[in-house]
Amino acid sequence: MTSSLSRVTLGPTKLKLWAECPQRFTFRYLDKVMPDADSDPAALGRALHLLAERYTRHCWAGGLRTDYDRGRALAEEIEADLELQVGAQFAPLAAAYIEHAAVPTRTPRAGIEQEIGIDEETHAPVPYDTALLRGRVDRWTYESGRVLISDLKTSWVMPPESEIENDVQLAVNAYLIWKHLDDPEVYAVTIQLEHVRYIGHKDHGIRRAEFHASRLTRIGEWIKRRTAEVRAVERGESVPAVRVGDHCRHCPFIEACPAYAGMSGVALPARSPEEAAALADRIGALEEALKRHKAALKEAVSEFGPLAGSTAEAGIQTRETMDLEPQSVLDAVRELGGTVEEAVGLLRGPDRATIRKLDARLRQALEARAQYRTDTALRVSAKKEEQP
């Protein structure tokens, strides 16, 4: 039963989750089934964003593009407040950021950690604290009708720009800053993602997506429709939809999700690459549900012994397999920044060009990860030696 006592505030992250699965959104933000659990990646991301904020403020105050000494000092101050393991991960990434990143020149209109609030119905700018639709932009500059938003990323995967352009969270961020400026001369918003793990490599790990005014207008209409859907569920006027897909594999609410109660064993057709990808997503979700059911059954067998089923005696066997099943291929290709079409191509019959392309991405990711792990291990070792 969802709560209707108050309306939840909406923003880029929440709207992305609603678009992915309204039921998961409802569990998390309306029913409050489970609180958010902090993690090392989240703490690492916050630390790097704090470094970028303080470093940018310092450089802008002095009219500088870089200041290595002050940047390193700021990194050391932030690292001192982190847990040992997070600090060890933070140090090499912070060093790479200070060494390779240049703060963009401050323009007359610019902001850092900009809090944005807009009215839910009119989408006119309103104070952040009272807004039900709001967000926060890490760093932005405006010049000659174009807004540039910079956002640091700590993930290992760099998605292709075609994927970034269709990212709901980035699209909503672009729309919010566009409405916040409320300037008819702004004709485009460019979002620049800076992947810190690849900042010293070719293209410095930068990916960009551009949103022109015509598309931003359509994004605003999309936001209004999704907002109306959320409010209808809050008021108890509708039931949240359940969208089964690859995201189900990592959903913390899978045990309570109504989707698994009504899943049938009827095979679905796959008449196009899109249908094949959807089928792969569904298989992954079913496999995750089956894995959890098997774990529960195994516990029951351990406690009560072999169970008499309707058609056979239920025992538990475990085995490992290296079968090339669709979801594994799709996950691997996505991890390397590939497309659904490339995954489907591999399943139909691998071609040398696709394999060479994915192999190059794999080598780049492995080299970066190996170097990162070496730096982290050395940092942890040094920290332990420093401790009394």
C-alpha beads as a LAMMPS data file, in Angstrom:
LAMMPS data file: protein, C-alpha beads

388 atoms
387 bonds

1 atom types
1 bond types

-500.0 500.0 xlo xhi
-500.0 500.0 ylo yhi
-500.0 500.0 zlo zhi

Masses

1 110.0

Atoms # bond

1 1 1 0.000 0.000 0.000
2 1 1 1.550 3.314 -1.080
3 1 1 1.557 6.338 1.176
4 1 1 -0.427 9.422 0.176
5 1 1 0.493 11.578 3.165
6 1 1 3.007 13.647 1.181
7 1 1 4.240 13.960 -2.347
8 1 1 7.734 12.691 -3.079
9 1 1 10.149 15.143 -4.671
10 1 1 11.205 14.175 -8.181
11 1 1 14.481 14.657 -10.023
12 1 1 16.753 13.072 -12.644
13 1 1 17.598 9.911 -10.671
14 1 1 14.045 9.202 -9.531
15 1 1 12.514 9.846 -12.942
16 1 1 15.056 7.494 -14.509
17 1 1 14.070 4.793 -12.023
18 1 1 10.363 5.382 -12.749
19 1 1 11.016 5.040 -16.486
20 1 1 12.919 1.812 -15.829
21 1 1 10.350 0.251 -13.515
22 1 1 7.473 2.095 -11.773
23 1 1 7.064 -0.815 -9.347
24 1 1 10.657 -0.558 -8.153
25 1 1 10.240 3.218 -7.769
26 1 1 7.099 2.616 -5.695
27 1 1 8.830 0.112 -3.417
28 1 1 11.714 2.500 -2.798
29 1 1 10.210 5.984 -2.623
30 1 1 6.505 5.543 -1.866
31 1 1 6.305 2.361 0.214
32 1 1 9.841 2.893 1.596
33 1 1 10.372 -0.871 1.763
34 1 1 14.135 -0.557 2.061
35 1 1 16.416 2.398 2.829
36 1 1 19.308 3.258 0.542
37 1 1 22.469 1.421 1.553
38 1 1 25.735 3.316 1.176
39 1 1 28.575 1.647 -0.680
40 1 1 32.242 2.203 -1.466
41 1 1 31.493 3.284 -5.069
42 1 1 28.973 5.845 -3.811
43 1 1 31.414 7.201 -1.208
44 1 1 34.158 7.320 -3.826
45 1 1 31.930 9.245 -6.222
46 1 1 30.974 11.799 -3.570
47 1 1 34.632 12.319 -2.628
48 1 1 35.679 12.990 -6.222
49 1 1 32.754 15.358 -6.772
50 1 1 33.775 17.238 -3.608
51 1 1 37.337 17.498 -4.927
52 1 1 36.110 18.797 -8.293
53 1 1 33.879 21.356 -6.549
54 1 1 36.607 22.724 -4.268
55 1 1 39.236 22.698 -7.014
56 1 1 36.947 24.520 -9.450
57 1 1 36.038 27.173 -6.871
58 1 1 39.739 27.742 -6.152
59 1 1 40.692 28.024 -9.822
60 1 1 37.769 30.294 -10.685
61 1 1 38.544 32.577 -7.745
62 1 1 42.110 32.994 -9.015
63 1 1 41.330 33.047 -12.733
64 1 1 43.295 29.807 -13.218
65 1 1 42.876 26.733 -15.404
66 1 1 45.129 24.550 -13.217
67 1 1 46.917 24.685 -9.848
68 1 1 48.568 21.330 -9.214
69 1 1 49.903 22.101 -5.740
70 1 1 46.570 23.321 -4.397
71 1 1 44.763 20.452 -6.106
72 1 1 46.991 17.864 -4.430
73 1 1 46.517 19.565 -1.064
74 1 1 42.741 19.492 -1.465
75 1 1 42.875 15.801 -2.386
76 1 1 44.894 15.013 0.749
77 1 1 42.416 16.901 2.930
78 1 1 39.475 14.927 1.516
79 1 1 41.325 11.599 1.671
80 1 1 42.059 12.114 5.380
81 1 1 38.318 11.941 6.135
82 1 1 37.665 8.746 4.141
83 1 1 37.641 5.139 5.237
84 1 1 40.934 3.348 4.537
85 1 1 39.700 1.277 1.584
86 1 1 37.814 4.161 -0.041
87 1 1 40.769 6.468 0.519
88 1 1 43.087 4.028 -1.229
89 1 1 40.778 3.993 -4.264
90 1 1 40.363 7.765 -4.153
91 1 1 44.069 8.693 -4.146
92 1 1 45.099 7.505 -7.656
93 1 1 41.887 8.816 -9.230
94 1 1 42.285 12.196 -7.533
95 1 1 45.920 12.377 -8.681
96 1 1 44.901 11.613 -12.269
97 1 1 42.144 14.230 -12.140
98 1 1 44.445 16.980 -10.838
99 1 1 47.198 16.084 -13.305
100 1 1 45.102 15.879 -16.467
101 1 1 41.913 17.908 -15.919
102 1 1 41.803 21.600 -16.775
103 1 1 39.027 23.662 -15.221
104 1 1 37.015 25.433 -17.947
105 1 1 37.363 29.206 -18.058
106 1 1 34.702 30.849 -15.943
107 1 1 32.071 32.660 -17.978
108 1 1 29.912 35.545 -16.686
109 1 1 27.103 33.029 -16.124
110 1 1 28.336 29.823 -14.470
111 1 1 27.705 27.690 -11.419
112 1 1 29.075 24.947 -9.171
113 1 1 26.822 22.478 -7.337
114 1 1 23.878 24.448 -8.676
115 1 1 20.599 23.663 -6.910
116 1 1 17.668 23.898 -9.329
117 1 1 13.964 23.957 -8.525
118 1 1 11.080 24.290 -10.974
119 1 1 7.335 24.287 -10.474
120 1 1 5.834 20.861 -11.073
121 1 1 2.974 22.098 -13.256
122 1 1 4.285 25.232 -15.002
123 1 1 7.999 24.292 -14.977
124 1 1 8.860 27.872 -14.094
125 1 1 11.914 28.427 -11.813
126 1 1 11.100 28.339 -8.079
127 1 1 13.217 28.095 -4.899
128 1 1 14.936 24.717 -4.543
129 1 1 13.708 24.063 -0.988
130 1 1 10.041 24.374 -1.928
131 1 1 10.186 22.653 -5.315
132 1 1 8.765 19.179 -5.885
133 1 1 10.746 18.896 -9.123
134 1 1 14.406 19.621 -8.609
135 1 1 17.991 18.609 -9.257
136 1 1 21.612 19.536 -8.767
137 1 1 24.208 20.264 -11.472
138 1 1 27.883 19.703 -10.623
139 1 1 29.385 22.424 -12.821
140 1 1 28.059 24.491 -15.709
141 1 1 29.127 27.390 -17.873
142 1 1 27.149 29.446 -20.395
143 1 1 28.429 31.245 -23.453
144 1 1 26.950 32.286 -26.808
145 1 1 23.642 30.495 -26.395
146 1 1 25.130 27.174 -25.268
147 1 1 25.277 25.634 -21.803
148 1 1 28.047 23.136 -20.982
149 1 1 27.467 20.792 -18.025
150 1 1 30.457 18.817 -16.716
151 1 1 29.926 15.658 -14.677
152 1 1 32.573 13.302 -13.233
153 1 1 32.065 9.536 -13.497
154 1 1 33.961 6.833 -11.597
155 1 1 32.515 3.777 -13.371
156 1 1 34.689 1.370 -15.338
157 1 1 32.393 1.393 -18.357
158 1 1 32.336 4.250 -20.865
159 1 1 29.082 3.985 -22.819
160 1 1 29.009 5.096 -26.464
161 1 1 27.727 8.615 -27.126
162 1 1 24.628 7.211 -28.844
163 1 1 23.670 5.618 -25.526
164 1 1 24.378 8.789 -23.552
165 1 1 22.060 10.795 -25.789
166 1 1 19.164 8.544 -24.762
167 1 1 19.943 8.501 -21.041
168 1 1 16.881 9.688 -19.091
169 1 1 18.866 11.060 -16.164
170 1 1 21.094 13.220 -18.380
171 1 1 18.139 14.418 -20.435
172 1 1 16.287 15.567 -17.294
173 1 1 19.430 17.320 -16.030
174 1 1 19.751 19.175 -19.323
175 1 1 16.093 20.218 -19.150
176 1 1 16.388 21.467 -15.562
177 1 1 19.320 23.795 -16.267
178 1 1 17.549 25.014 -19.423
179 1 1 14.443 25.955 -17.434
180 1 1 16.525 27.360 -14.587
181 1 1 18.247 29.856 -16.893
182 1 1 14.875 30.783 -18.451
183 1 1 16.673 32.488 -21.336
184 1 1 15.257 32.333 -24.897
185 1 1 18.781 32.738 -26.297
186 1 1 19.854 29.338 -24.923
187 1 1 19.495 27.048 -27.925
188 1 1 21.431 23.970 -26.706
189 1 1 22.680 22.181 -23.590
190 1 1 25.746 19.945 -23.873
191 1 1 26.498 17.399 -21.154
192 1 1 30.120 16.312 -20.904
193 1 1 30.841 13.150 -18.918
194 1 1 34.424 12.883 -17.691
195 1 1 35.314 9.270 -16.808
196 1 1 38.112 9.724 -14.288
197 1 1 39.501 6.195 -14.701
198 1 1 40.331 6.964 -18.334
199 1 1 41.261 10.624 -17.971
200 1 1 44.891 10.062 -19.016
201 1 1 44.018 7.809 -21.945
202 1 1 43.013 8.625 -25.507
203 1 1 40.205 11.256 -25.586
204 1 1 40.600 11.524 -21.772
205 1 1 37.509 9.433 -21.154
206 1 1 35.193 12.210 -22.336
207 1 1 31.746 11.492 -23.735
208 1 1 29.269 14.189 -24.810
209 1 1 25.570 14.451 -25.493
210 1 1 23.853 17.510 -26.947
211 1 1 20.250 18.544 -26.390
212 1 1 18.791 21.283 -28.589
213 1 1 15.838 23.449 -27.589
214 1 1 13.312 21.498 -29.681
215 1 1 14.270 18.249 -27.987
216 1 1 14.356 19.876 -24.553
217 1 1 10.753 20.949 -25.107
218 1 1 9.787 17.326 -25.784
219 1 1 11.696 16.211 -22.677
220 1 1 9.644 18.682 -20.633
221 1 1 6.406 17.135 -21.922
222 1 1 7.757 13.674 -21.093
223 1 1 8.549 14.826 -17.534
224 1 1 5.000 16.142 -17.087
225 1 1 3.507 12.811 -18.185
226 1 1 5.755 10.794 -15.880
227 1 1 5.040 13.192 -12.994
228 1 1 1.291 12.731 -13.500
229 1 1 1.769 8.935 -13.413
230 1 1 3.683 9.138 -10.124
231 1 1 1.041 11.368 -8.524
232 1 1 -1.755 9.023 -9.642
233 1 1 -0.034 6.127 -7.864
234 1 1 0.538 8.301 -4.786
235 1 1 -3.167 9.105 -4.624
236 1 1 -4.078 5.448 -5.020
237 1 1 -5.782 6.078 -8.357
238 1 1 -3.619 3.617 -10.302
239 1 1 -1.304 0.666 -9.773
240 1 1 2.384 0.989 -10.730
241 1 1 3.407 -0.934 -13.831
242 1 1 6.009 -3.680 -13.586
243 1 1 8.635 -3.707 -16.325
244 1 1 10.611 -6.941 -16.440
245 1 1 14.099 -6.559 -17.894
246 1 1 17.816 -6.843 -17.304
247 1 1 17.542 -4.423 -14.352
248 1 1 15.606 -7.121 -12.459
249 1 1 18.848 -9.059 -11.978
250 1 1 20.065 -6.468 -9.477
251 1 1 16.758 -5.313 -7.994
252 1 1 16.721 -5.399 -4.167
253 1 1 12.928 -5.821 -4.186
254 1 1 12.750 -8.905 -6.381
255 1 1 11.389 -11.079 -3.559
256 1 1 8.357 -8.805 -3.149
257 1 1 7.813 -8.006 -6.828
258 1 1 4.412 -9.133 -8.176
259 1 1 5.930 -9.805 -11.608
260 1 1 7.340 -13.149 -10.500
261 1 1 4.023 -14.435 -9.222
262 1 1 2.464 -14.380 -12.687
263 1 1 5.330 -15.338 -14.978
264 1 1 4.430 -18.144 -17.367
265 1 1 6.628 -20.597 -19.182
266 1 1 5.244 -19.611 -22.587
267 1 1 8.090 -19.013 -25.035
268 1 1 8.253 -15.554 -26.608
269 1 1 9.052 -14.985 -30.296
270 1 1 12.214 -13.137 -31.330
271 1 1 11.651 -11.746 -34.807
272 1 1 14.049 -8.782 -34.650
273 1 1 17.209 -7.669 -32.800
274 1 1 15.033 -5.615 -30.441
275 1 1 12.808 -8.605 -29.610
276 1 1 15.895 -10.779 -29.153
277 1 1 17.333 -8.252 -26.688
278 1 1 14.009 -8.104 -24.820
279 1 1 13.950 -11.901 -24.678
280 1 1 17.489 -11.939 -23.305
281 1 1 16.424 -9.462 -20.603
282 1 1 13.442 -11.624 -19.690
283 1 1 15.610 -14.751 -19.533
284 1 1 17.984 -12.952 -17.177
285 1 1 15.154 -11.936 -14.870
286 1 1 13.703 -15.465 -14.870
287 1 1 17.131 -16.937 -14.138
288 1 1 17.541 -14.587 -11.194
289 1 1 14.143 -15.595 -9.800
290 1 1 14.955 -19.281 -10.347
291 1 1 18.279 -18.889 -8.551
292 1 1 16.565 -17.425 -5.502
293 1 1 13.911 -20.157 -5.487
294 1 1 16.621 -22.828 -5.709
295 1 1 18.477 -21.262 -2.785
296 1 1 15.288 -21.344 -0.694
297 1 1 14.625 -24.946 -1.713
298 1 1 18.167 -25.945 -0.864
299 1 1 17.753 -24.546 2.637
300 1 1 14.510 -26.490 3.032
301 1 1 16.129 -29.745 1.876
302 1 1 19.039 -29.190 4.260
303 1 1 16.606 -28.736 7.158
304 1 1 13.899 -31.298 6.337
305 1 1 15.672 -33.789 4.059
306 1 1 14.452 -34.841 0.555
307 1 1 10.992 -33.507 -0.180
308 1 1 8.240 -35.403 -1.978
309 1 1 7.108 -33.264 -4.912
310 1 1 4.017 -33.696 -7.090
311 1 1 5.860 -35.584 -9.802
312 1 1 9.256 -36.529 -8.355
313 1 1 11.382 -36.445 -5.274
314 1 1 13.068 -33.061 -4.980
315 1 1 16.830 -33.264 -4.462
316 1 1 19.326 -30.476 -4.968
317 1 1 22.203 -30.653 -7.406
318 1 1 24.600 -27.885 -8.298
319 1 1 26.813 -27.576 -11.346
320 1 1 28.839 -24.971 -13.181
321 1 1 28.415 -24.297 -16.865
322 1 1 30.198 -22.280 -19.515
323 1 1 27.290 -22.273 -21.971
324 1 1 27.126 -19.220 -24.218
325 1 1 23.628 -18.128 -23.213
326 1 1 22.095 -14.847 -24.481
327 1 1 22.142 -12.886 -21.239
328 1 1 25.827 -13.618 -20.592
329 1 1 26.731 -12.415 -24.064
330 1 1 24.571 -9.301 -23.717
331 1 1 26.047 -8.463 -20.289
332 1 1 29.619 -8.929 -21.559
333 1 1 29.077 -6.767 -24.642
334 1 1 27.377 -4.010 -22.611
335 1 1 30.234 -4.108 -20.085
336 1 1 32.607 -3.321 -22.963
337 1 1 30.453 -0.470 -24.234
338 1 1 29.029 -2.462 -27.135
339 1 1 25.551 -2.338 -28.607
340 1 1 22.604 -4.717 -28.564
341 1 1 23.108 -5.296 -32.299
342 1 1 26.682 -6.466 -31.667
343 1 1 25.467 -8.886 -28.989
344 1 1 22.802 -10.312 -31.282
345 1 1 25.427 -10.617 -34.028
346 1 1 27.675 -12.655 -31.745
347 1 1 24.806 -14.979 -30.868
348 1 1 23.943 -15.521 -34.531
349 1 1 27.542 -16.169 -35.538
350 1 1 30.597 -14.151 -34.450
351 1 1 32.349 -12.123 -37.148
352 1 1 35.987 -11.096 -36.966
353 1 1 35.351 -7.347 -37.112
354 1 1 33.047 -7.386 -34.072
355 1 1 35.406 -9.646 -32.128
356 1 1 38.405 -7.387 -32.864
357 1 1 36.450 -4.305 -31.771
358 1 1 35.322 -5.891 -28.494
359 1 1 38.782 -7.346 -27.887
360 1 1 40.327 -3.872 -28.151
361 1 1 37.810 -2.513 -25.632
362 1 1 38.480 -5.449 -23.318
363 1 1 42.228 -4.882 -23.429
364 1 1 41.779 -1.194 -22.638
365 1 1 39.480 -1.950 -19.704
366 1 1 41.757 -4.693 -18.339
367 1 1 44.862 -2.499 -18.561
368 1 1 43.130 0.359 -16.773
369 1 1 41.702 -1.953 -14.108
370 1 1 45.065 -3.673 -13.519
371 1 1 46.815 -0.336 -13.068
372 1 1 44.046 0.873 -10.763
373 1 1 44.259 -2.241 -8.584
374 1 1 48.048 -1.918 -8.360
375 1 1 47.772 1.716 -7.283
376 1 1 45.067 0.833 -4.748
377 1 1 47.082 -2.029 -3.244
378 1 1 50.162 0.159 -2.879
379 1 1 48.106 2.891 -1.286
380 1 1 46.486 0.509 1.226
381 1 1 49.886 -0.941 2.095
382 1 1 51.381 2.510 2.637
383 1 1 48.451 3.574 4.817
384 1 1 48.736 0.472 6.991
385 1 1 52.443 1.110 7.511
386 1 1 51.700 4.680 8.591
387 1 1 49.199 3.550 11.250
388 1 1 50.666 3.135 14.777

Bonds

1 1 1 2
2 1 2 3
3 1 3 4
4 1 4 5
5 1 5 6
6 1 6 7
7 1 7 8
8 1 8 9
9 1 9 10
10 1 10 11
11 1 11 12
12 1 12 13
13 1 13 14
14 1 14 15
15 1 15 16
16 1 16 17
17 1 17 18
18 1 18 19
19 1 19 20
20 1 20 21
21 1 21 22
22 1 22 23
23 1 23 24
24 1 24 25
25 1 25 26
26 1 26 27
27 1 27 28
28 1 28 29
29 1 29 30
30 1 30 31
31 1 31 32
32 1 32 33
33 1 33 34
34 1 34 35
35 1 35 36
36 1 36 37
37 1 37 38
38 1 38 39
39 1 39 40
40 1 40 41
41 1 41 42
42 1 42 43
43 1 43 44
44 1 44 45
45 1 45 46
46 1 46 47
47 1 47 48
48 1 48 49
49 1 49 50
50 1 50 51
51 1 51 52
52 1 52 53
53 1 53 54
54 1 54 55
55 1 55 56
56 1 56 57
57 1 57 58
58 1 58 59
59 1 59 60
60 1 60 61
61 1 61 62
62 1 62 63
63 1 63 64
64 1 64 65
65 1 65 66
66 1 66 67
67 1 67 68
68 1 68 69
69 1 69 70
70 1 70 71
71 1 71 72
72 1 72 73
73 1 73 74
74 1 74 75
75 1 75 76
76 1 76 77
77 1 77 78
78 1 78 79
79 1 79 80
80 1 80 81
81 1 81 82
82 1 82 83
83 1 83 84
84 1 84 85
85 1 85 86
86 1 86 87
87 1 87 88
88 1 88 89
89 1 89 90
90 1 90 91
91 1 91 92
92 1 92 93
93 1 93 94
94 1 94 95
95 1 95 96
96 1 96 97
97 1 97 98
98 1 98 99
99 1 99 100
100 1 100 101
101 1 101 102
102 1 102 103
103 1 103 104
104 1 104 105
105 1 105 106
106 1 106 107
107 1 107 108
108 1 108 109
109 1 109 110
110 1 110 111
111 1 111 112
112 1 112 113
113 1 113 114
114 1 114 115
115 1 115 116
116 1 116 117
117 1 117 118
118 1 118 119
119 1 119 120
120 1 120 121
121 1 121 122
122 1 122 123
123 1 123 124
124 1 124 125
125 1 125 126
126 1 126 127
127 1 127 128
128 1 128 129
129 1 129 130
130 1 130 131
131 1 131 132
132 1 132 133
133 1 133 134
134 1 134 135
135 1 135 136
136 1 136 137
137 1 137 138
138 1 138 139
139 1 139 140
140 1 140 141
141 1 141 142
142 1 142 143
143 1 143 144
144 1 144 145
145 1 145 146
146 1 146 147
147 1 147 148
148 1 148 149
149 1 149 150
150 1 150 151
151 1 151 152
152 1 152 153
153 1 153 154
154 1 154 155
155 1 155 156
156 1 156 157
157 1 157 158
158 1 158 159
159 1 159 160
160 1 160 161
161 1 161 162
162 1 162 163
163 1 163 164
164 1 164 165
165 1 165 166
166 1 166 167
167 1 167 168
168 1 168 169
169 1 169 170
170 1 170 171
171 1 171 172
172 1 172 173
173 1 173 174
174 1 174 175
175 1 175 176
176 1 176 177
177 1 177 178
178 1 178 179
179 1 179 180
180 1 180 181
181 1 181 182
182 1 182 183
183 1 183 184
184 1 184 185
185 1 185 186
186 1 186 187
187 1 187 188
188 1 188 189
189 1 189 190
190 1 190 191
191 1 191 192
192 1 192 193
193 1 193 194
194 1 194 195
195 1 195 196
196 1 196 197
197 1 197 198
198 1 198 199
199 1 199 200
200 1 200 201
201 1 201 202
202 1 202 203
203 1 203 204
204 1 204 205
205 1 205 206
206 1 206 207
207 1 207 208
208 1 208 209
209 1 209 210
210 1 210 211
211 1 211 212
212 1 212 213
213 1 213 214
214 1 214 215
215 1 215 216
216 1 216 217
217 1 217 218
218 1 218 219
219 1 219 220
220 1 220 221
221 1 221 222
222 1 222 223
223 1 223 224
224 1 224 225
225 1 225 226
226 1 226 227
227 1 227 228
228 1 228 229
229 1 229 230
230 1 230 231
231 1 231 232
232 1 232 233
233 1 233 234
234 1 234 235
235 1 235 236
236 1 236 237
237 1 237 238
238 1 238 239
239 1 239 240
240 1 240 241
241 1 241 242
242 1 242 243
243 1 243 244
244 1 244 245
245 1 245 246
246 1 246 247
247 1 247 248
248 1 248 249
249 1 249 250
250 1 250 251
251 1 251 252
252 1 252 253
253 1 253 254
254 1 254 255
255 1 255 256
256 1 256 257
257 1 257 258
258 1 258 259
259 1 259 260
260 1 260 261
261 1 261 262
262 1 262 263
263 1 263 264
264 1 264 265
265 1 265 266
266 1 266 267
267 1 267 268
268 1 268 269
269 1 269 270
270 1 270 271
271 1 271 272
272 1 272 273
273 1 273 274
274 1 274 275
275 1 275 276
276 1 276 277
277 1 277 278
278 1 278 279
279 1 279 280
280 1 280 281
281 1 281 282
282 1 282 283
283 1 283 284
284 1 284 285
285 1 285 286
286 1 286 287
287 1 287 288
288 1 288 289
289 1 289 290
290 1 290 291
291 1 291 292
292 1 292 293
293 1 293 294
294 1 294 295
295 1 295 296
296 1 296 297
297 1 297 298
298 1 298 299
299 1 299 300
300 1 300 301
301 1 301 302
302 1 302 303
303 1 303 304
304 1 304 305
305 1 305 306
306 1 306 307
307 1 307 308
308 1 308 309
309 1 309 310
310 1 310 311
311 1 311 312
312 1 312 313
313 1 313 314
314 1 314 315
315 1 315 316
316 1 316 317
317 1 317 318
318 1 318 319
319 1 319 320
320 1 320 321
321 1 321 322
322 1 322 323
323 1 323 324
324 1 324 325
325 1 325 326
326 1 326 327
327 1 327 328
328 1 328 329
329 1 329 330
330 1 330 331
331 1 331 332
332 1 332 333
333 1 333 334
334 1 334 335
335 1 335 336
336 1 336 337
337 1 337 338
338 1 338 339
339 1 339 340
340 1 340 341
341 1 341 342
342 1 342 343
343 1 343 344
344 1 344 345
345 1 345 346
346 1 346 347
347 1 347 348
348 1 348 349
349 1 349 350
350 1 350 351
351 1 351 352
352 1 352 353
353 1 353 354
354 1 354 355
355 1 355 356
356 1 356 357
357 1 357 358
358 1 358 359
359 1 359 360
360 1 360 361
361 1 361 362
362 1 362 363
363 1 363 364
364 1 364 365
365 1 365 366
366 1 366 367
367 1 367 368
368 1 368 369
369 1 369 370
370 1 370 371
371 1 371 372
372 1 372 373
373 1 373 374
374 1 374 375
375 1 375 376
376 1 376 377
377 1 377 378
378 1 378 379
379 1 379 380
380 1 380 381
381 1 381 382
382 1 382 383
383 1 383 384
384 1 384 385
385 1 385 386
386 1 386 387
387 1 387 388
